[in-house]
Amino acid sequence: MSSRIRIGRARQVEHFLAIEDLQKEVWEFSDREIIPRNELITIQRNGGVVLCAWDGPEMVGFVFGFVGLDGRRLQHASRMLAVRASHRVHGIGRRLKAAQRRAVLAQGISLMTWTFDPLQSRNAHLNIAVLGGTAHEYLVDVYGPSTSVLNRGVPTDRLLLRWDLKSPRGRALSPDEAAGRRTVAIPRDVNALREADPGRVLVERLRVRRELQRAFRSGWGIVGFSSDGASESRYVLGRRRG
């Protein structure tokens, strides 16, 4: 499938409308929470990057972000990435991020940041094990209550990921490599856990929040990610430099 996927910039109003629809499909957002087409068009026209993935005429994924500041340093703030459920596990998310990286480097910017749910193992794998991002900042309930089925009933806690676009790509650590290192465990599949035991998701949210905040305050950061492929995944921690 991956060979027939085409990645390119959103250029027509119909492309931006399809991004609206895909936001609703993937996150089950209410209209209030989606990023509307007029904002997406403005982002694209003013130094931002809005990219889409197509399977033939069908849009199956997107990523977008805009130029921001990290202190006095220019950064690309990546706002949202989504891939249709029918097209996951084919590397489309990785290809979208790679295309985004090329576009941002062409602007002379070498830092990209974004937030993601620390309980979502699939996202953590892509962001840390594949791309090589790191995190040392935990944001509590940053977006407030959400209508998304993925966030309903739990605080919208997020990790702030930093991706040095000129650094080597990441790689997944095996359970053996992670053994003996400081780690924080997360559910292997929090979405399946939500179906089986909804109350447990809040318990896991608060536990992971507590453990990561404690680690970050003590000078540790997330530098790796490991999964046993069955029941548990782990953030691998390392001492921050400087």
Secondary structure, 3 states (H helix, E strand, C coil): CHHHEEEEECCCHHHHHHHHHHHHHHHCCCHHHCCCHHHHHHHHHCCCEEEEEEECCEEEEEEEEEEEEECCEEEEEEEEEEECHHHCCCCHHHHHHHHHHHHHHHCCCCEEEEEECCCCHHHHHHHHHHCCCEEEEEECCCCCCCCCCCCCCCCCCEEEEEEECCCCCCCCECHHHHCCCCEEEEECCHHHHHHHCHHHHHHHHHHHHHHHHHHHHCCEEEEEEEECCCCEEEEEEEECCC
